[in-house]
């Protein structure tokens, strides 16, 4: 139970971090995209907390979950029109940051709070 709570709260935290980074542009981010970002990262944290899927090491597990749970958000980000990012750059950066968030969620859950799988 401890693992589920810590991982989900970490996902919420990184959802707001991701939302803050996405809101850094000149135009305000639509609220429904903000909700999508926060819920996507929260769902990733929840999945990391509840599943017992073992791939050998917690670092790889965090990266894999971050990858898979960021794909829908990455494809959705490809339709955004920004002068700073091409659609492919938006996809790659979204998925890459998702992998980092997955890794950091595992660091917080497994290393800092010592909540084993």
C-alpha positions as CSV (number, residue, x, y, z in Angstrom):
1,X,0.0,0.0,0.0
2,X,2.9,2.3,0.8
3,X,4.3,1.8,-2.7
4,X,1.0,2.6,-4.3
5,X,0.5,5.9,-2.4
6,X,4.1,7.1,-2.9
7,X,4.3,6.2,-6.6
8,X,0.9,7.8,-7.3
9,X,1.8,11.0,-5.4
10,X,5.1,11.1,-7.3
11,X,3.1,10.8,-10.5
12,X,0.9,13.7,-9.5
13,X,4.0,15.8,-8.6
14,X,5.6,15.1,-12.0
15,X,2.3,15.8,-13.7
16,X,2.4,19.3,-12.3
17,X,6.1,19.7,-13.1
18,X,5.3,18.6,-16.7
19,X,2.3,20.9,-16.9
20,X,4.5,23.8,-15.6
21,X,7.1,23.1,-18.3
22,X,4.5,22.8,-21.0
23,X,2.9,26.1,-19.9
24,X,6.2,28.0,-20.4
25,X,5.3,29.2,-23.9
26,X,3.9,32.6,-24.9
27,X,0.3,31.4,-25.1
28,X,-1.6,29.9,-22.3
29,X,-2.1,26.1,-22.4
30,X,-5.8,25.0,-22.8
31,X,-7.1,23.6,-19.5
32,X,-8.0,20.2,-21.1
33,X,-4.4,19.7,-22.2
34,X,-3.2,20.5,-18.7
35,X,-5.6,17.9,-17.3
36,X,-4.4,15.4,-19.8
37,X,-0.8,16.0,-18.9
38,X,-1.4,15.7,-15.1
39,X,-3.6,12.6,-15.5
40,X,-1.1,10.9,-17.8
41,X,1.7,11.3,-15.3
42,X,-0.5,10.3,-12.4
43,X,-1.6,7.2,-14.2
44,X,2.0,6.3,-14.8
45,X,2.8,6.6,-11.1
46,X,-0.3,4.6,-10.2
47,X,0.7,1.8,-12.6
48,X,4.2,1.8,-11.2
49,X,2.8,1.5,-7.7
50,X,0.3,-1.2,-8.3
51,X,1.9,-3.6,-10.7
52,X,4.4,-6.3,-9.8
53,X,5.8,-6.4,-13.4
54,X,9.5,-7.2,-12.8
55,X,12.1,-6.6,-15.6
56,X,15.2,-7.2,-13.6
57,X,16.0,-3.8,-12.1
58,X,13.9,-0.9,-10.9
59,X,15.7,1.6,-13.1
60,X,14.7,-0.3,-16.3
61,X,11.2,-0.7,-15.0
62,X,10.8,3.1,-14.5
63,X,12.1,3.8,-17.9
64,X,9.8,1.3,-19.6
65,X,6.7,2.5,-17.8
66,X,7.6,6.1,-18.6
67,X,8.0,5.2,-22.2
68,X,4.7,3.3,-22.6
69,X,2.6,5.8,-20.6
70,X,4.1,8.7,-22.5
71,X,3.3,7.4,-26.0
72,X,-0.3,8.6,-26.1
73,X,0.7,12.0,-24.7
74,X,3.5,12.2,-27.3
75,X,1.2,11.4,-30.2
76,X,-1.2,14.0,-28.9
77,X,1.6,16.5,-28.6
78,X,2.4,16.1,-32.3
79,X,-0.7,18.1,-33.3
80,X,0.4,21.1,-31.2
81,X,1.5,24.0,-33.4
82,X,4.5,25.8,-31.8
83,X,7.3,27.7,-33.5
84,X,9.9,26.2,-31.1
85,X,9.1,22.5,-31.8
86,X,8.4,20.5,-34.9
87,X,5.8,17.7,-34.4
88,X,8.6,15.1,-34.2
89,X,10.6,17.1,-31.7
90,X,7.4,17.4,-29.6
91,X,6.9,13.7,-29.7
92,X,10.5,12.8,-28.8
93,X,10.7,15.4,-26.0
94,X,7.4,14.3,-24.5
95,X,8.4,10.6,-24.5
96,X,11.9,11.3,-23.3
97,X,10.7,13.4,-20.4
98,X,8.1,10.7,-19.6
99,X,11.0,8.2,-19.3
100,X,12.8,10.5,-16.9
101,X,9.6,11.0,-14.8
102,X,9.2,7.2,-14.7
103,X,12.8,6.8,-13.6
104,X,12.4,9.5,-11.0
105,X,9.2,8.0,-9.7
106,X,11.0,4.7,-9.2
107,X,13.9,6.5,-7.4
108,X,11.5,8.2,-5.0
109,X,9.4,5.1,-4.4
110,X,12.1,2.4,-4.4
111,X,15.2,4.2,-3.1
112,X,14.0,7.1,-0.9
113,X,10.9,5.4,0.6
114,X,12.2,1.8,0.3
115,X,8.9,0.5,-0.9
116,X,9.8,-2.8,-2.7
117,X,7.9,-4.3,-5.6
